[in-house]
Amino acid sequence: MAHSYLVFDFGTDEETAQQARHKVEAWKQGFRLGNKMLLKFERAEPGDEGGNEAGDEAKTPAKKKAAAKSDKGESGGNIRVLVRLDFSDHEKLSQQRWLDRIPTEPPFKSVDCDIIRQPDAEFEKTDELFESLD
């Protein structure tokens, strides 16, 4: 199965990122997508420029969540939302429709979007990043 990633950079706008999460959850329920569409957040600390990977690996998931909650009311770090579409080979049309639709929907259309497919050079890096997030 080939999967694709959509990477959205919400900057410091936590509210819009949460709206995007709710939208994806509604699609998963409404269209019965199950694990065909997964969403994960990547949060960078305000002091981290370019995402210090060694510092991110040293933090536990509980510390990341606590930091995200404490930054919710303040101007926090950079928030990126990664959406993975994981359709089987015979569902290529459905996958293409979702790749076309998601960036045009209200919470997503106001931010920059990168679509990363399997043959792209940064696919491996994005795949590892997605798997490391919780």
N, CA, C and O atoms as a GROMACS GRO file, in nm:
protein
  536
    1MET      N    1   0.083  -0.118   0.000
    1MET     CA    2   0.000   0.000   0.000
    1MET      C    3   0.088   0.124   0.000
    1MET      O    4   0.179   0.137   0.081
    2ALA      N    5   0.059   0.212  -0.089
    2ALA     CA    6   0.132   0.337  -0.095
    2ALA      C    7   0.056   0.444  -0.018
    2ALA      O    8  -0.065   0.460  -0.036
    3HIS      N    9   0.127   0.515   0.066
    3HIS     CA   10   0.058   0.623   0.134
    3HIS      C   11   0.122   0.756   0.100
    3HIS      O   12   0.236   0.763   0.055
    4SER      N   13   0.044   0.861   0.122
    4SER     CA   14   0.086   0.997   0.095
    4SER      C   15   0.070   1.079   0.221
    4SER      O   16  -0.012   1.047   0.307
    5TYR      N   17   0.148   1.184   0.231
    5TYR     CA   18   0.141   1.273   0.346
    5TYR      C   19   0.103   1.412   0.300
    5TYR      O   20   0.148   1.459   0.196
    6LEU      N   21   0.020   1.478   0.381
    6LEU     CA   22  -0.008   1.619   0.364
    6LEU      C   23   0.047   1.686   0.489
    6LEU      O   24   0.010   1.649   0.601
    7VAL      N   25   0.134   1.784   0.472
    7VAL     CA   26   0.195   1.853   0.584
    7VAL      C   27   0.148   1.997   0.583
    7VAL      O   28   0.170   2.070   0.486
    8PHE      N   29   0.082   2.037   0.691
    8PHE     CA   30   0.028   2.173   0.704
    8PHE      C   31   0.102   2.245   0.815
    8PHE      O   32   0.119   2.191   0.924
    9ASP      N   33   0.148   2.367   0.787
    9ASP     CA   34   0.219   2.448   0.886
    9ASP      C   35   0.122   2.554   0.940
    9ASP      O   36   0.090   2.650   0.870
   10PHE      N   37   0.077   2.536   1.065
   10PHE     CA   38  -0.018   2.628   1.126
   10PHE      C   39   0.052   2.739   1.204
   10PHE      O   40  -0.016   2.823   1.264
   11GLY      N   41   0.183   2.742   1.206
   11GLY     CA   42   0.253   2.846   1.281
   11GLY      C   43   0.225   2.831   1.430
   11GLY      O   44   0.248   2.725   1.487
   12THR      N   45   0.175   2.937   1.493
   12THR     CA   46   0.143   2.933   1.635
   12THR      C   47  -0.007   2.931   1.659
   12THR      O   48  -0.051   2.954   1.771
   13ASP      N   49  -0.085   2.904   1.557
   13ASP     CA   50  -0.231   2.907   1.566
   13ASP      C   51  -0.286   2.773   1.613
   13ASP      O   52  -0.325   2.689   1.532
   14GLU      N   53  -0.289   2.754   1.744
   14GLU     CA   54  -0.336   2.630   1.804
   14GLU      C   55  -0.485   2.607   1.777
   14GLU      O   56  -0.527   2.493   1.753
   15GLU      N   57  -0.564   2.712   1.779
   15GLU     CA   58  -0.708   2.699   1.761
   15GLU      C   59  -0.742   2.644   1.622
   15GLU      O   60  -0.827   2.555   1.610
   16THR      N   61  -0.679   2.696   1.519
   16THR     CA   62  -0.705   2.648   1.383
   16THR      C   63  -0.655   2.504   1.366
   16THR      O   64  -0.718   2.425   1.296
   17ALA      N   65  -0.543   2.471   1.430
   17ALA     CA   66  -0.491   2.334   1.423
   17ALA      C   67  -0.590   2.236   1.488
   17ALA      O   68  -0.610   2.125   1.439
   18GLN      N   69  -0.652   2.278   1.598
   18GLN     CA   70  -0.751   2.192   1.662
   18GLN      C   71  -0.877   2.180   1.577
   18GLN      O   72  -0.940   2.074   1.574
   19GLN      N   73  -0.916   2.287   1.509
   19GLN     CA   74  -1.029   2.279   1.417
   19GLN      C   75  -1.000   2.179   1.305
   19GLN      O   76  -1.089   2.104   1.264
   20ALA      N   77  -0.877   2.178   1.258
   20ALA     CA   78  -0.837   2.083   1.153
   20ALA      C   79  -0.846   1.940   1.206
   20ALA      O   80  -0.890   1.850   1.135
   21ARG      N   81  -0.805   1.920   1.331
   21ARG     CA   82  -0.814   1.786   1.391
   21ARG      C   83  -0.959   1.741   1.399
   21ARG      O   84  -0.990   1.626   1.368
   22HIS      N   85  -1.046   1.830   1.442
   22HIS     CA   86  -1.188   1.795   1.451
   22HIS      C   87  -1.247   1.763   1.313
   22HIS      O   88  -1.330   1.674   1.298
   23LYS      N   89  -1.202   1.837   1.213
   23LYS     CA   90  -1.251   1.813   1.076
   23LYS      C   91  -1.210   1.674   1.028
   23LYS      O   92  -1.291   1.602   0.970
   24VAL      N   93  -1.085   1.637   1.051
   24VAL     CA   94  -1.037   1.505   1.009
   24VAL      C   95  -1.110   1.395   1.085
   24VAL      O   96  -1.146   1.293   1.026
   25GLU      N   97  -1.133   1.415   1.214
   25GLU     CA   98  -1.206   1.315   1.292
   25GLU      C   99  -1.349   1.299   1.241
   25GLU      O  100  -1.402   1.188   1.236
   26ALA      N  101  -1.412   1.409   1.202
   26ALA     CA  102  -1.547   1.403   1.146
   26ALA      C  103  -1.549   1.326   1.014
   26ALA      O  104  -1.640   1.247   0.989
   27TRP      N  105  -1.448   1.349   0.929
   27TRP     CA  106  -1.439   1.277   0.803
   27TRP      C  107  -1.419   1.128   0.828
   27TRP      O  108  -1.479   1.044   0.761
   28LYS      N  109  -1.334   1.095   0.925
   28LYS     CA  110  -1.307   0.954   0.954
   28LYS      C  111  -1.435   0.883   0.997
   28LYS      O  112  -1.459   0.769   0.957
   29GLN      N  113  -1.515   0.949   1.078
   29GLN     CA  114  -1.640   0.888   1.122
   29GLN      C  115  -1.745   0.888   1.012
   29GLN      O  116  -1.809   0.786   0.986
   30GLY      N  117  -1.762   1.001   0.946
   30GLY     CA  118  -1.866   1.016   0.846
   30GLY      C  119  -1.847   0.928   0.724
   30GLY      O  120  -1.943   0.872   0.671
   31PHE      N  121  -1.723   0.915   0.680
   31PHE     CA  122  -1.695   0.834   0.561
   31PHE      C  123  -1.641   0.695   0.595
   31PHE      O  124  -1.603   0.620   0.506
   32ARG      N  125  -1.639   0.662   0.724
   32ARG     CA  126  -1.592   0.532   0.773
   32ARG      C  127  -1.454   0.497   0.718
   32ARG      O  128  -1.432   0.390   0.661
   33LEU      N  129  -1.362   0.589   0.738
   33LEU     CA  130  -1.228   0.572   0.685
   33LEU      C  131  -1.137   0.490   0.776
   33LEU      O  132  -1.039   0.432   0.729
   34GLY      N  133  -1.166   0.484   0.904
   34GLY     CA  134  -1.084   0.407   0.996
   34GLY      C  135  -0.941   0.458   0.999
   34GLY      O  136  -0.918   0.576   1.025
   35ASN      N  137  -0.847   0.370   0.972
   35ASN     CA  138  -0.705   0.407   0.973
   35ASN      C  139  -0.654   0.449   0.836
   35ASN      O  140  -0.532   0.459   0.816
   36LYS      N  141  -0.742   0.473   0.742
   36LYS     CA  142  -0.698   0.518   0.609
   36LYS      C  143  -0.656   0.664   0.612
   36LYS      O  144  -0.583   0.709   0.524
   37MET      N  145  -0.701   0.739   0.713
   37MET     CA  146  -0.662   0.879   0.728
   37MET      C  147  -0.621   0.899   0.874
   37MET      O  148  -0.704   0.887   0.965
   38LEU      N  149  -0.494   0.929   0.895
   38LEU     CA  150  -0.442   0.951   1.029
   38LEU      C  151  -0.384   1.091   1.038
   38LEU      O  152  -0.328   1.143   0.941
   39LEU      N  153  -0.398   1.152   1.156
   39LEU     CA  154  -0.348   1.287   1.178
   39LEU      C  155  -0.260   1.288   1.302
   39LEU      O  156  -0.295   1.228   1.404
   40LYS      N  157  -0.147   1.355   1.292
   40LYS     CA  158  -0.058   1.372   1.406
   40LYS      C  159  -0.005   1.514   1.408
   40LYS      O  160   0.009   1.578   1.303
   41PHE      N  161   0.024   1.564   1.529
   41PHE     CA  162   0.077   1.698   1.548
   41PHE      C  163   0.227   1.692   1.573
   41PHE      O  164   0.276   1.603   1.642
   42GLU      N  165   0.298   1.789   1.516
   42GLU     CA  166   0.439   1.809   1.548
   42GLU      C  167   0.450   1.949   1.605
   42GLU      O  168   0.423   2.048   1.536
   43ARG      N  169   0.489   1.957   1.730
   43ARG     CA  170   0.501   2.086   1.796
   43ARG      C  171   0.648   2.115   1.824
   43ARG      O  172   0.718   2.034   1.885
   44ALA      N  173   0.694   2.231   1.781
   44ALA     CA  174   0.830   2.275   1.808
   44ALA      C  175   0.826   2.376   1.921
   44ALA      O  176   0.736   2.461   1.924
   45GLU      N  177   0.919   2.369   2.012
   45GLU     CA  178   0.925   2.463   2.123
   45GLU      C  179   0.959   2.602   2.070
   45GLU      O  180   1.022   2.614   1.965
   46PRO      N  181   0.916   2.708   2.140
   46PRO     CA  182   0.944   2.844   2.092
   46PRO      C  183   1.093   2.871   2.073
   46PRO      O  184   1.130   2.949   1.985
   47GLY      N  185   1.179   2.809   2.154
   47GLY     CA  186   1.323   2.831   2.143
   47GLY      C  187   1.389   2.748   2.034
   47GLY      O  188   1.499   2.780   1.991
   48ASP      N  189   1.322   2.641   1.990
   48ASP     CA  190   1.377   2.553   1.888
   48ASP      C  191   1.361   2.616   1.751
   48ASP      O  192   1.248   2.640   1.707
   49GLU      N  193   1.467   2.643   1.685
   49GLU     CA  194   1.463   2.692   1.548
   49GLU      C  195   1.502   2.577   1.458
   49GLU      O  196   1.613   2.525   1.469
   50GLY      N  197   1.413   2.536   1.369
   50GLY     CA  198   1.442   2.427   1.278
   50GLY      C  199   1.423   2.290   1.339
   50GLY      O  200   1.460   2.190   1.277
   51GLY      N  201   1.366   2.280   1.459
   51GLY     CA  202   1.336   2.149   1.519
   51GLY      C  203   1.459   2.074   1.563
   51GLY      O  204   1.514   1.995   1.486
   52ASN      N  205   1.504   2.098   1.682
   52ASN     CA  206   1.618   2.029   1.738
   52ASN      C  207   1.581   1.884   1.762
   52ASN      O  208   1.508   1.854   1.858
   53GLU      N  209   1.628   1.792   1.678
   53GLU     CA  210   1.586   1.653   1.684
   53GLU      C  211   1.638   1.584   1.810
   53GLU      O  212   1.568   1.503   1.869
   54ALA      N  213   1.760   1.615   1.851
   54ALA     CA  214   1.815   1.551   1.970
   54ALA      C  215   1.734   1.591   2.093
   54ALA      O  216   1.709   1.507   2.180
   55GLY      N  217   1.695   1.713   2.102
   55GLY     CA  218   1.614   1.759   2.214
   55GLY      C  219   1.476   1.699   2.211
   55GLY      O  220   1.419   1.669   2.317
   56ASP      N  221   1.418   1.681   2.092
   56ASP     CA  222   1.286   1.622   2.080
   56ASP      C  223   1.286   1.475   2.122
   56ASP      O  224   1.191   1.427   2.182
   57GLU      N  225   1.393   1.404   2.090
   57GLU     CA  226   1.399   1.263   2.124
   57GLU      C  227   1.417   1.244   2.273
   57GLU      O  228   1.373   1.143   2.328
   58ALA      N  229   1.481   1.338   2.340
   58ALA     CA  230   1.506   1.326   2.483
   58ALA      C  231   1.378   1.347   2.563
   58ALA      O  232   1.368   1.297   2.675
   59LYS      N  233   1.282   1.420   2.510
   59LYS     CA  234   1.158   1.446   2.583
   59LYS      C  235   1.065   1.327   2.574
   59LYS      O  236   1.057   1.260   2.470
   60THR      N  237   0.995   1.302   2.681
   60THR     CA  238   0.895   1.196   2.680
   60THR      C  239   0.766   1.252   2.622
   60THR      O  240   0.747   1.374   2.621
   61PRO      N  241   0.678   1.167   2.573
   61PRO     CA  242   0.551   1.215   2.519
   61PRO      C  243   0.468   1.294   2.622
   61PRO      O  244   0.400   1.389   2.586
   62ALA      N  245   0.475   1.254   2.749
   62ALA     CA  246   0.399   1.326   2.852
   62ALA      C  247   0.451   1.469   2.868
   62ALA      O  248   0.372   1.561   2.888
   63LYS      N  249   0.582   1.487   2.858
   63LYS     CA  250   0.638   1.621   2.869
   63LYS      C  251   0.600   1.707   2.749
   63LYS      O  252   0.576   1.827   2.764
   64LYS      N  253   0.594   1.646   2.630
   64LYS     CA  254   0.553   1.720   2.511
   64LYS      C  255   0.409   1.768   2.525
   64LYS      O  256   0.378   1.882   2.491
   65LYS      N  257   0.321   1.679   2.575
   65LYS     CA  258   0.181   1.715   2.591
   65LYS      C  259   0.165   1.824   2.696
   65LYS      O  260   0.085   1.916   2.679
   66ALA      N  261   0.240   1.814   2.805
   66ALA     CA  262   0.232   1.915   2.910
   66ALA      C  263   0.281   2.050   2.858
   66ALA      O  264   0.223   2.153   2.890
   67ALA      N  265   0.386   2.049   2.779
   67ALA     CA  266   0.437   2.173   2.722
   67ALA      C  267   0.336   2.232   2.625
   67ALA      O  268   0.319   2.354   2.619
   68ALA      N  269   0.270   2.147   2.549
   68ALA     CA  270   0.169   2.195   2.454
   68ALA      C  271   0.051   2.255   2.527
   68ALA      O  272  -0.004   2.357   2.484
   69LYS      N  273   0.010   2.193   2.637
   69LYS     CA  274  -0.102   2.246   2.714
   69LYS      C  275  -0.065   2.378   2.780
   69LYS      O  276  -0.149   2.468   2.788
   70SER      N  277   0.058   2.392   2.829
   70SER     CA  278   0.097   2.517   2.893
   70SER      C  279   0.111   2.630   2.792
   70SER      O  280   0.092   2.746   2.826
   71ASP      N  281   0.144   2.596   2.667
   71ASP     CA  282   0.159   2.697   2.562
   71ASP      C  283   0.027   2.732   2.495
   71ASP      O  284   0.022   2.824   2.413
   72LYS      N  285  -0.079   2.662   2.529
   72LYS     CA  286  -0.205   2.680   2.459
   72LYS      C  287  -0.256   2.823   2.465
   72LYS      O  288  -0.301   2.877   2.364
   73GLY      N  289  -0.248   2.885   2.581
   73GLY     CA  290  -0.296   3.021   2.595
   73GLY      C  291  -0.193   3.124   2.552
   73GLY      O  292  -0.228   3.238   2.524
   74GLU      N  293  -0.069   3.085   2.548
   74GLU     CA  294   0.039   3.178   2.514
   74GLU      C  295   0.078   3.160   2.369
   74GLU      O  296   0.028   3.073   2.298
   75SER      N  297   0.170   3.244   2.326
   75SER     CA  298   0.224   3.230   2.192
   75SER      C  299   0.324   3.115   2.196
   75SER      O  300   0.440   3.135   2.233
   76GLY      N  301   0.281   2.996   2.159
   76GLY     CA  302   0.363   2.876   2.169
   76GLY      C  303   0.455   2.860   2.050
   76GLY      O  304   0.481   2.954   1.975
   77GLY      N  305   0.502   2.738   2.034
   77GLY     CA  306   0.592   2.707   1.925
   77GLY      C  307   0.518   2.681   1.795
   77GLY      O  308   0.397   2.697   1.786
   78ASN      N  309   0.594   2.643   1.698
   78ASN     CA  310   0.540   2.616   1.564
   78ASN      C  311   0.464   2.483   1.565
   78ASN      O  312   0.514   2.384   1.618
   79ILE      N  313   0.344   2.482   1.506
   79ILE     CA  314   0.261   2.362   1.500
   79ILE      C  315   0.250   2.317   1.356
   79ILE      O  316   0.209   2.394   1.269
   80ARG      N  317   0.287   2.192   1.332
   80ARG     CA  318   0.267   2.131   1.200
   80ARG      C  319   0.175   2.013   1.217
   80ARG      O  320   0.186   1.936   1.313
   81VAL      N  321   0.083   1.998   1.123
   81VAL     CA  322  -0.010   1.887   1.125
   81VAL      C  323   0.024   1.797   1.007
   81VAL      O  324   0.031   1.843   0.893
   82LEU      N  325   0.045   1.670   1.035
   82LEU     CA  326   0.075   1.571   0.932
   82LEU      C  327  -0.046   1.479   0.916
   82LEU      O  328  -0.091   1.418   1.013
   83VAL      N  329  -0.098   1.471   0.796
   83VAL     CA  330  -0.210   1.383   0.765
   83VAL      C  331  -0.158   1.275   0.671
   83VAL      O  332  -0.103   1.304   0.565
   84ARG      N  333  -0.176   1.148   0.713
   84ARG     CA  334  -0.133   1.037   0.628
   84ARG      C  335  -0.256   0.972   0.566
   84ARG      O  336  -0.349   0.932   0.636
   85LEU      N  337  -0.254   0.961   0.436
   85LEU     CA  338  -0.358   0.889   0.363
   85LEU      C  339  -0.301   0.753   0.325
   85LEU      O  340  -0.198   0.744   0.258
   86ASP      N  341  -0.368   0.648   0.368
   86ASP     CA  342  -0.316   0.513   0.350
   86ASP      C  343  -0.423   0.427   0.284
   86ASP      O  344  -0.486   0.343   0.349
   87PHE      N  345  -0.444   0.448   0.156
   87PHE     CA  346  -0.542   0.372   0.080
   87PHE      C  347  -0.472   0.258   0.007
   87PHE      O  348  -0.355   0.269  -0.028
   88SER      N  349  -0.545   0.150  -0.016
   88SER     CA  350  -0.487   0.037  -0.087
   88SER      C  351  -0.475   0.071  -0.236
   88SER      O  352  -0.525   0.174  -0.282
   89ASP      N  353  -0.408  -0.017  -0.309
   89ASP     CA  354  -0.380   0.009  -0.450
   89ASP      C  355  -0.505   0.022  -0.535
   89ASP      O  356  -0.505   0.096  -0.633
   90HIS      N  357  -0.611  -0.049  -0.501
   90HIS     CA  358  -0.733  -0.040  -0.582
   90HIS      C  359  -0.819   0.082  -0.546
   90HIS      O  360  -0.924   0.102  -0.606
   91GLU      N  361  -0.775   0.162  -0.449
   91GLU     CA  362  -0.848   0.283  -0.409
   91GLU      C  363  -0.773   0.411  -0.449
   91GLU      O  364  -0.780   0.511  -0.378
   92LYS      N  365  -0.704   0.406  -0.560
   92LYS     CA  366  -0.625   0.521  -0.605
   92LYS      C  367  -0.711   0.644  -0.630
   92LYS      O  368  -0.669   0.756  -0.601
   93LEU      N  369  -0.828   0.625  -0.684
   93LEU     CA  370  -0.917   0.737  -0.712
   93LEU      C  371  -0.963   0.804  -0.582
   93LEU      O  372  -0.968   0.927  -0.574
   94SER      N  373  -0.996   0.726  -0.482
   94SER     CA  374  -1.035   0.781  -0.352
   94SER      C  375  -0.920   0.860  -0.291
   94SER      O  376  -0.941   0.969  -0.238
   95GLN      N  377  -0.801   0.805  -0.297
   95GLN     CA  378  -0.685   0.875  -0.242
   95GLN      C  379  -0.662   1.007  -0.314
   95GLN      O  380  -0.636   1.108  -0.250
   96GLN      N  381  -0.672   1.008  -0.445
   96GLN     CA  382  -0.651   1.131  -0.521
   96GLN      C  383  -0.757   1.235  -0.488
   96GLN      O  384  -0.727   1.354  -0.479
   97ARG      N  385  -0.880   1.190  -0.470
   97ARG     CA  386  -0.988   1.283  -0.433
   97ARG      C  387  -0.962   1.347  -0.298
   97ARG      O  388  -0.986   1.466  -0.280
   98TRP      N  389  -0.913   1.269  -0.202
   98TRP     CA  390  -0.882   1.326  -0.071
   98TRP      C  391  -0.762   1.419  -0.079
   98TRP      O  392  -0.760   1.522  -0.012
   99LEU      N  393  -0.663   1.385  -0.160
   99LEU     CA  394  -0.547   1.474  -0.177
   99LEU      C  395  -0.589   1.608  -0.237
   99LEU      O  396  -0.531   1.712  -0.204
  100ASP      N  397  -0.688   1.605  -0.325
  100ASP     CA  398  -0.738   1.729  -0.384
  100ASP      C  399  -0.830   1.805  -0.290
  100ASP      O  400  -0.831   1.928  -0.290
  101ARG      N  401  -0.908   1.733  -0.209
  101ARG     CA  402  -1.009   1.796  -0.126
  101ARG      C  403  -0.954   1.861   0.000
  101ARG      O  404  -0.989   1.975   0.031
  102ILE      N  405  -0.869   1.791   0.074
  102ILE     CA  406  -0.825   1.838   0.205
  102ILE      C  407  -0.765   1.978   0.202
  102ILE      O  408  -0.803   2.060   0.284
  103PRO      N  409  -0.672   2.009   0.111
  103PRO     CA  410  -0.614   2.144   0.113
  103PRO      C  411  -0.713   2.257   0.080
  103PRO      O  412  -0.682   2.374   0.103
  104THR      N  413  -0.831   2.224   0.027
  104THR     CA  414  -0.927   2.327  -0.009
  104THR      C  415  -1.034   2.348   0.097
  104THR      O  416  -1.117   2.438   0.082
  105GLU      N  417  -1.034   2.269   0.203
  105GLU     CA  418  -1.134   2.282   0.310
  105GLU      C  419  -1.095   2.394   0.406
  105GLU      O  420  -0.977   2.424   0.421
  106PRO      N  421  -1.195   2.458   0.471
  106PRO     CA  422  -1.173   2.578   0.552
  106PRO      C  423  -1.058   2.577   0.653
  106PRO      O  424  -0.979   2.671   0.648
  107PRO      N  425  -1.042   2.481   0.743
  107PRO     CA  426  -0.930   2.500   0.835
  107PRO      C  427  -0.794   2.482   0.770
  107PRO      O  428  -0.694   2.531   0.822
  108PHE      N  429  -0.789   2.413   0.656
  108PHE     CA  430  -0.662   2.384   0.591
  108PHE      C  431  -0.624   2.485   0.484
  108PHE      O  432  -0.505   2.505   0.458
  109LYS      N  433  -0.722   2.549   0.421
  109LYS     CA  434  -0.690   2.634   0.307
  109LYS      C  435  -0.619   2.763   0.344
  109LYS      O  436  -0.564   2.830   0.257
  110SER      N  437  -0.619   2.799   0.472
  110SER     CA  438  -0.554   2.922   0.514
  110SER      C  439  -0.406   2.904   0.545
  110SER      O  440  -0.338   3.001   0.578
  111VAL      N  441  -0.355   2.781   0.535
  111VAL     CA  442  -0.214   2.755   0.567
  111VAL      C  443  -0.144   2.688   0.449
  111VAL      O  444  -0.208   2.639   0.356
  112ASP      N  445  -0.013   2.686   0.455
  112ASP     CA  446   0.068   2.623   0.351
  112ASP      C  447   0.056   2.470   0.360
  112ASP      O  448   0.050   2.413   0.469
  113CYS      N  449   0.053   2.407   0.244
  113CYS     CA  450   0.040   2.261   0.237
  113CYS      C  451   0.151   2.203   0.149
  113CYS      O  452   0.179   2.253   0.040
  114ASP      N  453   0.211   2.098   0.198
  114ASP     CA  454   0.306   2.019   0.119
  114ASP      C  455   0.249   1.880   0.104
  114ASP      O  456   0.212   1.816   0.203
  115ILE      N  457   0.243   1.831  -0.019
  115ILE     CA  458   0.197   1.695  -0.045
  115ILE      C  459   0.320   1.612  -0.077
  115ILE      O  460   0.396   1.642  -0.170
  116ILE      N  461   0.339   1.506   0.001
  116ILE     CA  462   0.457   1.422  -0.015
  116ILE      C  463   0.410   1.282  -0.050
  116ILE      O  464   0.338   1.218   0.027
  117ARG      N  465   0.451   1.236  -0.167
  117ARG     CA  466   0.414   1.102  -0.215
  117ARG      C  467   0.536   1.010  -0.206
  117ARG      O  468   0.647   1.056  -0.181
  118GLN      N  469   0.514   0.883  -0.226
  118GLN     CA  470   0.619   0.784  -0.208
  118GLN      C  471   0.745   0.808  -0.293
  118GLN      O  472   0.855   0.791  -0.241
  119PRO      N  473   0.736   0.846  -0.418
  119PRO     CA  474   0.860   0.864  -0.494
  119PRO      C  475   0.939   0.991  -0.459
  119PRO      O  476   1.052   1.007  -0.504
  120ASP      N  477   0.882   1.081  -0.379
  120ASP     CA  478   0.950   1.206  -0.345
  120ASP      C  479   1.071   1.181  -0.257
  120ASP      O  480   1.076   1.083  -0.182
  121ALA      N  481   1.169   1.270  -0.266
  121ALA     CA  482   1.294   1.254  -0.193
  121ALA      C  483   1.274   1.263  -0.042
  121ALA      O  484   1.340   1.190   0.033
  122GLU      N  485   1.185   1.350   0.005
  122GLU     CA  486   1.168   1.367   0.149
  122GLU      C  487   1.066   1.271   0.209
  122GLU      O  488   1.028   1.287   0.325
  123PHE      N  489   1.020   1.173   0.133
  123PHE     CA  490   0.919   1.079   0.182
  123PHE      C  491   0.971   0.998   0.301
  123PHE      O  492   0.901   0.985   0.401
  124GLU      N  493   1.091   0.944   0.292
  124GLU     CA  494   1.147   0.862   0.400
  124GLU      C  495   1.157   0.941   0.529
  124GLU      O  496   1.122   0.892   0.636
  125LYS      N  497   1.206   1.064   0.519
  125LYS     CA  498   1.221   1.150   0.636
  125LYS      C  499   1.085   1.179   0.699
  125LYS      O  500   1.071   1.174   0.821
  126THR      N  501   0.986   1.209   0.616
  126THR     CA  502   0.851   1.239   0.665
  126THR      C  503   0.788   1.114   0.726
  126THR      O  504   0.719   1.124   0.827
  127ASP      N  505   0.811   0.999   0.666
  127ASP     CA  506   0.756   0.874   0.718
  127ASP      C  507   0.813   0.843   0.855
  127ASP      O  508   0.739   0.804   0.946
  128GLU      N  509   0.943   0.861   0.872
  128GLU     CA  510   1.006   0.838   1.003
  128GLU      C  511   0.954   0.937   1.106
  128GLU      O  512   0.930   0.900   1.221
  129LEU      N  513   0.938   1.064   1.066
  129LEU     CA  514   0.886   1.165   1.157
  129LEU      C  515   0.744   1.129   1.200
  129LEU      O  516   0.711   1.138   1.319
  130PHE      N  517   0.660   1.088   1.107
  130PHE     CA  518   0.521   1.053   1.138
  130PHE      C  519   0.515   0.936   1.235
  130PHE      O  520   0.435   0.937   1.328
  131GLU      N  521   0.598   0.835   1.214
  131GLU     CA  522   0.599   0.718   1.300
  131GLU      C  523   0.652   0.751   1.438
  131GLU      O  524   0.612   0.686   1.536
  132SER      N  525   0.740   0.850   1.451
  132SER     CA  526   0.796   0.885   1.581
  132SER      C  527   0.700   0.970   1.665
  132SER      O  528   0.712   0.975   1.787
  133LEU      N  529   0.606   1.037   1.601
  133LEU     CA  530   0.509   1.119   1.674
  133LEU      C  531   0.404   1.030   1.735
  133LEU      O  532   0.378   0.919   1.687
  134ASP      N  533   0.341   1.081   1.845
  134ASP     CA  534   0.233   1.002   1.904
  134ASP      C  535   0.105   1.080   1.911
  134ASP      O  536   0.004   1.028   1.959
   0.00000   0.00000   0.00000
